[in-house]
Amino acid sequence: MDKAYYVYITASRTKVLYTGVTSDLTGRIIQHKDKRLNGFTKKYNVSGLVWYNETNDIQTALEWEKKIKGWSRKKKIDMIEKNNPQWQDLSAAWLES
């Protein structure tokens, strides 16, 4: 079975954006929500999953992350709003207990 890798974008309530890559999307989002990762996402409360893409190739995931990080804010917002116009937290349903 191939391993999955995820390129993702999280957002704060004020739409501060963060782009990352992980092989454990649920675990990483929990880390962001619980503020276990020191740095940008903790400082700016960037924890709502607003976009992600899955691949089974780590190189592809890393290339996508780098490409997206180089995009303008407008281009990132356009991509998010194409599939998630309400900026819903896509991880909310996974994390309900």
C-alpha positions in Angstrom: 0.0 0.0 0.0 1.3 3.4 -0.9 1.8 6.0 1.8 -0.3 9.2 1.5 1.2 12.7 1.7 -0.9 15.8 2.1 -0.3 19.4 1.1 -2.6 21.6 3.1 -3.6 25.1 3.9 -4.8 26.2 7.3 -6.3 29.6 8.1 -7.1 31.7 11.1 -10.5 33.4 11.7 -8.9 36.5 10.1 -7.7 34.4 7.1 -4.0 34.4 8.0 -2.8 31.4 5.8 -0.2 28.7 6.4 0.8 26.0 3.8 2.4 22.8 5.0 3.0 19.1 4.1 2.5 16.0 6.2 1.9 12.2 6.0 -0.6 12.4 8.9 -3.1 15.1 8.1 -5.4 14.4 11.0 -2.5 14.3 13.5 -1.0 17.5 12.1 -4.3 19.4 12.3 -4.7 18.3 15.9 -1.2 19.6 16.6 -2.2 22.9 15.1 -5.5 23.1 17.0 -3.9 22.2 20.3 -1.1 24.7 19.6 1.6 22.0 20.1 3.7 23.4 17.3 5.7 26.4 18.3 6.0 29.1 15.6 3.8 30.8 13.1 0.6 28.7 13.4 0.6 28.9 17.2 1.4 32.7 17.2 -1.4 33.5 14.7 -3.9 30.8 15.7 -3.8 29.3 12.2 -5.6 26.0 12.7 -8.7 25.7 10.5 -8.1 23.3 7.6 -9.4 25.1 4.5 -7.8 23.2 1.6 -5.8 20.0 1.1 -4.6 17.7 -1.6 -3.4 14.1 -1.4 -0.7 12.3 -3.3 1.3 9.1 -2.8 4.6 10.7 -3.8 6.5 12.8 -1.3 8.4 14.7 -4.0 5.1 15.8 -5.6 3.9 16.9 -2.2 7.0 18.9 -1.5 6.9 20.5 -5.0 3.3 21.5 -4.5 4.0 23.0 -1.1 6.9 25.0 -2.5 4.8 26.1 -5.5 1.9 27.2 -3.3 4.1 29.0 -0.9 5.4 31.0 -3.8 2.0 32.1 -5.0 0.4 35.4 -4.3 -2.1 35.6 -1.4 -4.9 36.2 -4.0 -4.0 33.0 -5.9 -4.1 31.0 -2.7 -7.5 32.5 -1.7 -8.9 31.8 -5.2 -7.9 28.2 -5.0 -9.4 27.8 -1.5 -12.7 29.6 -2.5 -13.0 27.4 -5.7 -13.7 24.3 -3.5 -14.5 25.8 -0.1 -16.2 29.2 -0.6 -17.4 29.4 3.0 -13.9 28.7 4.4 -15.3 25.9 6.4 -12.9 23.9 8.6 -12.7 20.7 6.6 -11.4 18.8 9.6 -14.3 19.6 11.9 -16.2 16.4 11.0 -13.2 14.2 11.5 -12.4 15.6 15.0 -16.0 15.4 16.4 -16.1 12.9 19.2 
